[in-house]
Amino acid sequence: MFEAIDALPVAEEHREGYKRTLYKHWNRGLDATDGCDTRREVILAEAVNAPEVMSGCKLSGGTWRSAYDDLVVTDAGRLDVDHFVPLAEVYDSEQTPWSAERREAYANDQGSPDTLIAVSAASNRSKADKDPAQWMPADASYHCAYAATWVATKLRWDLAVDEAERQALLGTAEDCSGMTVTYEPAP
């Protein structure tokens, strides 16, 4: 994991001008004919036990495991689909300003299993727009996977890290021997 962290460019963050609305999210998803937006498609894909899908992509039943806090969730309404690297952090970390199309592609990225994740609403709200220097999942057994996924997502989308974020990732990596980071660059 150290090599992957070292591959991340280091740069100061820039929040000025950020608005969540810059990132059009929850578009029609991968299957524009299924009536489900990206958010619901992620929830369906990550179900441990699939819910019943009703008209308008309303979900009934089902079971999910929230990786951030190791909770079992049995109501899709109690899930948030988290942008693993939050939208504000993406904006802070863009090396050159992104186009509206690239921002929408990130916000709805189902081409990687890492960009979007269904987690308990409480854990997602606790995380907010924090990076690993400011927040780690409550479930400590997930820290290595969390750091590796964070790094993979940053590499996939050619995003920088600030120095505090880099140091936090390096510190976590010390306890993650054998953890590898895999990713494919975003189109």
C-alpha positions in Angstrom: 0.0 0.0 0.0 2.9 2.3 0.6 3.8 2.4 -3.1 0.2 3.4 -4.0 0.2 6.2 -1.4 3.5 7.4 -2.8 2.0 7.6 -6.3 -0.6 10.1 -5.1 0.4 13.8 -5.9 0.6 16.0 -2.8 -1.1 19.4 -3.1 -2.9 22.0 -0.9 -6.6 21.7 -1.0 -8.8 24.4 -2.5 -12.5 24.6 -1.3 -13.3 28.0 -2.6 -16.1 27.8 -5.1 -17.3 24.4 -4.1 -21.1 23.6 -4.3 -22.6 20.2 -4.1 -24.7 21.0 -7.1 -21.6 21.1 -9.2 -21.8 17.2 -9.1 -25.0 16.0 -10.7 -25.6 12.8 -8.9 -28.1 10.0 -8.9 -28.7 10.0 -12.6 -30.5 7.2 -14.4 -27.8 4.7 -13.5 -26.3 1.9 -15.6 -29.7 0.6 -16.8 -31.8 3.6 -17.9 -34.8 1.3 -18.4 -35.0 -0.3 -14.9 -36.6 2.8 -13.3 -33.8 2.9 -10.7 -31.3 5.8 -10.3 -27.6 5.2 -9.5 -28.3 5.4 -5.8 -30.8 2.6 -5.8 -28.7 0.5 -8.2 -25.9 0.7 -5.7 -28.2 -0.3 -2.9 -29.5 -3.3 -4.9 -25.9 -4.4 -5.9 -24.7 -4.3 -2.3 -27.6 -6.2 -0.8 -26.6 -9.2 1.3 -30.2 -10.4 0.8 -31.9 -8.7 -2.1 -35.0 -6.6 -1.5 -38.2 -6.9 -3.5 -38.2 -4.2 -6.2 -41.6 -2.7 -6.8 -42.9 -0.1 -9.2 -40.8 3.1 -9.4 -37.9 1.2 -7.9 -39.3 1.2 -4.4 -37.5 -1.3 -2.3 -39.1 -3.7 0.3 -37.2 -6.0 2.6 -33.6 -6.9 2.0 -30.5 -6.9 4.2 -27.2 -4.9 4.0 -24.0 -4.8 6.0 -22.7 -1.2 6.6 -18.9 -1.6 6.4 -18.2 1.7 8.2 -19.8 0.6 11.5 -20.4 -3.2 10.9 -24.2 -2.8 11.3 -26.8 -5.0 9.7 -29.4 -2.7 8.0 -32.8 -4.2 7.1 -34.5 -1.0 5.8 -33.1 0.5 2.6 -34.4 3.9 3.9 -31.8 3.8 6.6 -29.0 3.6 4.0 -27.0 6.3 2.4 -25.0 5.8 -0.7 -21.7 7.4 0.2 -19.2 8.8 -2.3 -16.2 7.1 -0.9 -14.1 10.2 -1.5 -16.8 12.9 -0.7 -17.7 15.3 -3.4 -16.2 18.3 -1.4 -13.0 16.4 -1.0 -12.9 15.6 -4.8 -13.4 19.3 -5.5 -10.5 20.1 -3.0 -8.3 17.5 -4.7 -8.9 18.1 -8.4 -5.5 18.9 -10.0 -7.1 20.8 -12.8 -10.8 22.0 -12.8 -13.1 19.2 -13.9 -15.8 19.6 -16.6 -19.5 19.1 -15.6 -19.4 15.8 -17.5 -16.4 14.5 -15.4 -18.0 15.6 -12.2 -21.2 13.7 -13.1 -19.2 10.7 -14.1 -17.5 10.6 -10.7 -20.8 11.3 -8.8 -22.4 8.2 -10.5 -19.4 6.0 -11.0 -20.4 2.4 -11.0 -17.5 1.3 -13.2 -15.5 0.7 -10.0 -16.9 -1.1 -6.9 -15.1 1.5 -4.8 -16.4 4.9 -5.7 -19.9 4.5 -4.2 -20.8 2.4 -1.1 -24.1 1.8 0.7 -23.6 2.4 4.4 -25.8 3.3 7.4 -27.0 6.9 7.2 -25.6 7.6 10.7 -22.1 6.5 9.7 -22.2 8.5 6.5 -23.3 11.6 8.3 -20.5 11.1 10.9 -18.0 11.0 8.0 -19.5 14.0 6.1 -16.8 15.4 3.9 -13.8 14.4 6.0 -10.7 12.7 4.8 -8.7 10.0 6.6 -6.8 12.6 8.6 -10.1 13.7 10.2 -12.3 10.5 10.2 -12.0 6.8 10.1 -14.8 4.2 10.3 -16.0 3.2 13.7 -15.3 -0.4 12.8 -11.5 -0.6 13.3 -11.3 -3.9 11.4 -12.3 -2.0 8.3 -9.5 0.6 8.6 -7.0 -1.1 6.2 -9.7 -1.7 3.6 -11.0 1.8 4.0 -7.5 3.3 3.5 -6.8 1.1 0.5 -10.1 2.0 -1.1 -9.6 5.7 -0.5 -6.1 5.5 -2.2 -7.5 3.5 -5.1 -10.3 6.0 -5.6 -7.9 8.9 -5.5 -5.7 7.2 -8.0 -8.6 6.1 -10.3 -9.7 9.8 -10.6 -6.2 11.4 -10.5 -6.8 13.3 -7.3 -4.2 14.8 -5.0 -3.9 14.4 -1.2 -2.9 17.1 1.2 0.0 16.4 3.6 -2.1 15.6 6.6 -4.2 13.2 4.6 -1.0 11.5 3.2 0.4 11.1 6.7 -2.8 9.6 8.0 -2.8 7.1 5.1 0.8 6.2 5.8 0.1 5.7 9.5 -2.8 3.4 8.7 -0.7 1.5 6.1 1.8 0.6 8.9 -0.8 -1.8 10.3 -1.9 -3.2 6.9 0.8 -5.5 5.8 -0.1 -7.4 2.7 -2.9 -5.0 1.8 -2.8 -4.1 -1.9 -4.4 -1.2 -3.8 -5.9 -2.0 -7.1 -7.7 0.4 -9.5 -8.4 1.2 -13.1 -8.0 4.8 -14.2 -11.4 6.4 -14.8 -12.3 6.9 -18.5 
